[in-house]
Amino acid sequence: MNRLAFAVAIGAALVAAVVASSCGSATCRSICAGVCSNPDQDPNNCGGCGTRCASGICAQGKCVDSCTAPAQQCAGTCSDFQSDAYHCGVCNNSCNGGSCSGGACNCPGGAISCPLPGTTTNTCADLQTDPNNCGHCGTICGRGFQCQAGVCTCPAPAVTCSGGLECADKANDPQNCGGCGIQCGADQVCISGNCQCRPGLSKCIPPGGGVPTCNDTTSDPNDCAACGNICAAGSQICKESSCVAATQPCSPGTTLCGGGCVNLRTSAANCGTCGNACLRDELCVKRSDDQFACGRYSVGIGCTSCPCPACISLGRACCPSSWADGVVYCVRDGCPSN
């Protein structure tokens, strides 16, 4: 979906990482788990935050199994491409504050009508701020870049990677940590340009040597309380950094996973359910339906606090980092739970 950065004004309502209030815009009528949502069309927040449609289709604020002509299924909703300002002419073509008539956008004052590549319709753009039409119609800024005064810009201290096609924060980006293309492991985060264990994990060297791993010594039966402290298999579990009898139940808020009592709300190795491991660019987040799942994250380049224009442009929640001061992340589906 094309997004005008003049929609950044929406962000004035985001006074924290997660705010339950109206965004004050037809395209962003409510905030669900820190992400702007249109409850009339959002299958993850259909009719209100947290109502997820099993069919994956939300139409006019209700879950439906299929669409009725002339509406067509598009991006989790039923849309009439002739009049839907969020899907004008084709699926996912937003008029960005304008109206849709006959499958074409009628643009508001201050916006420019730009052809939509590969189609016969148009979209509305602010050429000064739109990363999909920066300076000229059809000029698309690379990943991480911002459109400032009609120029694709990589704000300092971020630098360009991938031959100038990507703007990356090498101090905090797990996919470009300390240098372009240097990727951290799934059990690590990037801190000051170095791949380090995720918060709450300890760096452990396997018995006899080998590649160090990052383990949770509060719940790992092979590194319980300290690296290399192994609980007796079958008769013991690791509970709150202690090897205890396997007959003992886990404490409230934790679940037995693989011989240890794990917090499924915060564990990147067991997010939401035992064994659901997050990737290197994912965090364990609380969704709008109060379920926990892995959500992809990226650095909010150019931002030191929320709201962050980069996150709004991506349609992601703005989440302050729990391990680096002055750093925010743009996270899909919601922010990590404390």
VMD Tcl script that draws the C-alpha trace (Angstrom):
set ca {
  {0.00 0.00 0.00}
  {1.34 3.46 -0.86}
  {1.68 5.62 2.24}
  {2.18 9.35 2.29}
  {4.47 10.54 4.97}
  {2.01 13.40 5.49}
  {0.15 10.62 7.28}
  {2.91 11.06 9.82}
  {0.53 13.55 11.41}
  {-1.31 10.47 12.57}
  {1.64 9.80 14.81}
  {0.84 12.81 17.01}
  {-1.65 10.55 18.72}
  {1.03 7.94 19.50}
  {2.28 9.28 22.81}
  {3.62 5.88 23.87}
  {4.58 2.60 22.28}
  {1.04 1.31 22.70}
  {-1.90 3.72 23.02}
  {-5.55 2.74 22.99}
  {-7.06 5.80 21.31}
  {-8.26 7.00 17.92}
  {-5.70 8.07 15.36}
  {-8.07 10.74 14.12}
  {-7.92 9.61 10.49}
  {-10.22 7.58 8.28}
  {-7.29 5.39 7.27}
  {-6.21 4.84 10.85}
  {-9.28 4.85 13.04}
  {-7.86 3.07 16.07}
  {-4.57 1.84 17.50}
  {-4.36 -1.86 18.28}
  {-1.23 -3.11 20.06}
  {0.54 0.05 18.91}
  {-0.39 -0.42 15.23}
  {-2.85 1.82 13.39}
  {-5.90 -0.13 12.24}
  {-9.12 0.32 10.29}
  {-11.57 -1.96 12.16}
  {-13.93 -1.94 9.16}
  {-11.39 -3.84 7.06}
  {-8.68 -5.29 9.33}
  {-9.09 -9.09 9.68}
  {-6.85 -9.00 12.77}
  {-8.95 -6.34 14.49}
  {-12.36 -6.70 12.87}
  {-14.93 -4.39 14.45}
  {-12.50 -3.71 17.30}
  {-9.03 -4.49 18.58}
  {-8.22 -8.17 19.04}
  {-11.09 -9.70 17.04}
  {-9.39 -11.98 14.51}
  {-11.34 -13.48 11.64}
  {-10.84 -17.21 11.17}
  {-11.70 -16.74 7.48}
  {-9.12 -13.97 7.16}
  {-11.76 -11.63 5.71}
  {-13.24 -8.57 7.45}
  {-15.93 -6.52 5.68}
  {-17.68 -3.53 7.22}
  {-16.44 -4.50 10.65}
  {-17.70 -8.10 10.51}
  {-15.98 -11.39 9.79}
  {-17.30 -13.00 6.59}
  {-16.48 -16.20 4.73}
  {-16.49 -14.67 1.24}
  {-17.15 -11.46 -0.67}
  {-20.30 -10.53 -2.57}
  {-20.00 -9.02 -6.07}
  {-19.06 -6.42 -7.15}
  {-16.71 -6.50 -4.15}
  {-13.56 -8.59 -4.46}
  {-11.36 -10.13 -1.81}
  {-8.32 -7.93 -1.26}
  {-5.85 -7.63 1.61}
  {-8.17 -9.34 4.07}
  {-11.28 -7.37 3.21}
  {-13.99 -7.07 0.53}
  {-13.40 -4.13 -1.77}
  {-15.18 -2.44 -4.66}
  {-12.20 -1.18 -6.66}
  {-14.39 1.44 -8.31}
  {-15.08 3.37 -5.10}
  {-12.85 2.10 -2.26}
  {-10.34 4.83 -1.39}
  {-8.06 2.25 0.25}
  {-8.10 -0.08 -2.78}
  {-8.78 2.20 -5.73}
  {-8.60 0.63 -9.17}
  {-6.50 -2.26 -7.86}
  {-5.88 -3.98 -4.54}
  {-3.76 -2.06 -2.00}
  {-3.83 1.25 -3.88}
  {-4.65 3.91 -1.30}
  {-5.72 7.39 -2.36}
  {-3.96 8.66 0.76}
  {-6.68 11.01 1.96}
  {-8.38 11.44 -1.41}
  {-11.53 9.78 -2.74}
  {-12.00 7.04 -5.32}
  {-14.41 7.33 -8.23}
  {-14.57 5.05 -11.24}
  {-11.42 3.29 -10.08}
  {-9.35 6.49 -10.06}
  {-8.15 8.64 -7.16}
  {-9.34 12.20 -6.74}
  {-6.49 13.78 -4.85}
  {-6.83 16.30 -2.01}
  {-5.16 19.69 -2.05}
  {-1.38 19.54 -1.74}
  {-1.18 16.03 -3.18}
  {-0.05 15.10 -6.69}
  {-1.72 12.49 -8.88}
  {0.88 9.89 -9.84}
  {0.42 6.93 -12.19}
  {0.52 3.61 -10.37}
  {3.20 1.51 -12.13}
  {1.85 -1.52 -13.95}
  {-1.76 -0.34 -13.83}
  {-4.09 2.09 -15.57}
  {-5.01 3.89 -12.35}
  {-3.32 6.52 -10.18}
  {-2.44 7.29 -6.59}
  {-2.07 10.49 -4.55}
  {1.39 11.53 -3.36}
  {3.23 14.27 -1.52}
  {6.43 14.36 -3.54}
  {8.29 15.98 -0.65}
  {7.73 13.15 1.80}
  {6.36 10.03 0.04}
  {9.06 7.30 -0.06}
  {7.22 5.67 -2.98}
  {7.14 8.89 -5.01}
  {10.06 10.92 -3.72}
  {10.68 14.11 -5.69}
  {9.06 12.58 -8.77}
  {6.27 10.13 -9.42}
  {7.58 6.57 -9.30}
  {10.86 7.32 -7.49}
  {10.99 4.70 -4.72}
  {13.39 5.09 -1.81}
  {15.34 2.01 -0.70}
  {14.83 0.08 2.53}
  {15.39 2.32 5.53}
  {15.62 5.54 3.53}
  {13.36 8.51 4.22}
  {11.99 11.00 1.71}
  {13.00 14.44 2.95}
  {12.27 17.52 0.86}
  {11.87 15.31 -2.19}
  {15.21 13.51 -1.76}
  {15.78 9.92 -0.61}
  {17.91 10.39 2.50}
  {19.74 8.02 4.84}
  {19.71 9.95 8.14}
  {22.92 9.88 10.23}
  {24.22 7.90 12.01}
  {22.78 5.29 9.65}
  {24.86 4.46 6.56}
  {24.16 2.94 3.17}
  {24.59 -0.79 2.52}
  {23.85 -3.19 -0.36}
  {25.48 -0.94 -2.90}
  {23.54 2.11 -1.73}
  {20.16 0.40 -1.94}
  {19.66 0.05 1.82}
  {19.97 2.44 4.74}
  {21.14 0.61 7.87}
  {21.93 1.45 11.49}
  {25.07 -0.65 11.99}
  {25.00 -0.02 15.74}
  {21.60 -1.69 16.25}
  {20.57 -3.65 13.14}
  {20.87 -7.45 13.66}
  {21.22 -7.90 9.91}
  {24.00 -5.32 9.53}
  {25.66 -5.37 12.93}
  {28.94 -3.46 12.97}
  {29.17 -3.72 9.19}
  {27.03 -4.26 6.12}
  {25.75 -7.82 5.86}
  {27.02 -8.98 9.27}
  {24.12 -10.96 10.74}
  {23.60 -11.81 14.39}
  {22.34 -15.22 15.48}
  {18.72 -15.86 16.35}
  {19.63 -15.80 20.06}
  {21.39 -12.43 19.77}
  {20.70 -8.72 19.33}
  {22.96 -5.99 17.97}
  {24.27 -3.66 20.69}
  {26.70 -0.86 19.80}
  {27.70 -2.70 16.64}
  {28.35 -6.04 18.37}
  {26.24 -9.19 18.34}
  {25.45 -10.01 21.97}
  {23.11 -12.42 23.73}
  {19.50 -11.33 23.92}
  {18.62 -9.72 27.27}
  {18.09 -12.43 29.90}
  {20.36 -14.95 28.17}
  {23.89 -15.96 29.17}
  {26.80 -16.81 26.91}
  {27.70 -20.45 27.51}
  {30.53 -22.52 26.02}
  {29.61 -26.18 25.42}
  {31.49 -28.81 27.47}
  {34.73 -29.58 25.69}
  {34.62 -26.28 23.81}
  {32.95 -25.27 20.60}
  {30.79 -22.39 19.43}
  {29.30 -20.43 22.36}
  {25.51 -20.34 22.65}
  {23.15 -17.98 24.42}
  {21.03 -19.81 26.99}
  {18.46 -18.94 29.62}
  {20.01 -20.11 32.89}
  {16.69 -19.63 34.69}
  {15.06 -22.43 32.69}
  {17.63 -24.37 30.65}
  {18.12 -27.87 32.20}
  {21.59 -28.05 30.63}
  {22.69 -24.66 32.00}
  {20.55 -24.26 35.11}
  {21.65 -21.32 37.32}
  {25.06 -21.43 35.62}
  {26.55 -22.59 32.36}
  {27.23 -26.32 32.40}
  {25.07 -27.07 35.45}
  {22.98 -29.98 34.17}
  {19.79 -31.13 35.85}
  {19.28 -34.89 36.11}
  {17.39 -35.98 33.01}
  {13.97 -37.43 33.75}
  {14.03 -36.73 37.48}
  {14.72 -32.99 37.55}
  {13.64 -29.81 35.79}
  {15.13 -26.31 35.82}
  {12.81 -23.99 37.74}
  {13.78 -20.40 38.54}
  {17.51 -21.14 38.24}
  {17.35 -24.29 40.37}
  {17.29 -27.99 39.55}
  {14.20 -29.31 41.33}
  {12.24 -32.57 41.35}
  {10.37 -33.11 38.07}
  {7.22 -33.64 40.15}
  {7.21 -29.97 41.14}
  {4.85 -27.77 39.11}
  {6.12 -24.65 37.37}
  {5.32 -21.33 39.02}
  {2.32 -19.30 37.78}
  {3.19 -17.47 34.58}
  {5.61 -20.15 33.40}
  {5.16 -23.36 31.41}
  {7.20 -26.56 31.28}
  {9.07 -26.67 27.97}
  {11.85 -29.18 27.30}
  {12.71 -29.74 30.95}
  {12.54 -26.12 32.10}
  {9.92 -23.63 33.34}
  {9.65 -20.94 30.64}
  {7.82 -17.61 30.40}
  {6.04 -17.93 27.04}
  {5.34 -14.19 27.02}
  {8.98 -13.17 26.83}
  {11.00 -16.15 25.58}
  {12.27 -15.73 22.02}
  {12.94 -19.47 21.95}
  {9.45 -20.40 23.13}
  {7.23 -17.51 22.10}
  {3.56 -18.12 22.82}
  {4.01 -21.90 22.68}
  {6.84 -24.31 23.48}
  {9.31 -24.57 20.63}
  {8.10 -21.48 18.71}
  {11.48 -19.83 18.13}
  {11.80 -16.29 16.79}
  {14.24 -15.48 13.98}
  {17.16 -13.04 14.28}
  {14.97 -10.12 13.18}
  {11.98 -11.03 15.35}
  {10.87 -10.30 18.90}
  {8.28 -12.05 21.06}
  {5.39 -9.57 21.10}
  {1.92 -9.25 22.56}
  {-0.65 -8.97 19.76}
  {-3.93 -7.07 19.91}
  {-5.78 -10.29 20.77}
  {-3.54 -10.71 23.84}
  {-1.76 -13.68 22.27}
  {2.02 -13.84 22.03}
  {3.83 -14.43 18.75}
  {7.06 -13.58 16.94}
  {6.95 -10.18 15.23}
  {9.54 -8.95 12.75}
  {11.38 -5.79 13.77}
  {13.65 -3.20 12.20}
  {15.42 -0.13 13.55}
  {13.35 3.08 13.56}
  {15.99 4.99 11.62}
  {16.08 8.68 12.44}
  {14.11 8.24 15.67}
  {15.15 8.28 19.33}
  {11.64 8.07 20.78}
  {8.05 7.27 19.84}
  {6.11 8.17 17.75}
  {8.45 7.39 14.87}
  {7.65 8.31 11.23}
  {9.58 5.26 9.99}
  {7.32 2.92 11.99}
  {4.16 4.69 10.85}
  {5.28 4.41 7.23}
  {5.75 0.66 7.69}
  {2.45 0.23 9.54}
  {4.27 -1.20 12.58}
  {4.25 -0.50 16.30}
  {6.89 1.86 17.67}
  {8.66 0.10 20.55}
  {11.49 1.61 22.63}
  {14.44 -0.76 22.90}
  {14.79 -2.53 26.24}
  {18.55 -2.93 25.79}
  {19.73 0.29 24.12}
  {18.94 3.84 25.22}
  {17.60 6.23 22.59}
  {16.79 3.43 20.12}
  {13.32 2.46 18.91}
  {12.25 -0.50 16.84}
  {9.41 -0.80 14.36}
  {7.74 -4.09 15.21}
  {5.01 -6.01 13.39}
  {1.86 -6.86 15.37}
  {2.82 -5.20 18.67}
  {5.52 -4.56 21.26}
  {7.28 -7.00 23.58}
  {5.63 -7.60 26.94}
  {7.44 -6.59 30.10}
}
mol new
graphics top color blue
foreach p $ca { graphics top sphere $p radius 0.5 }
foreach p [lrange $ca 0 end-1] q [lrange $ca 1 end] { graphics top cylinder $p $q radius 0.2 }
display resetview
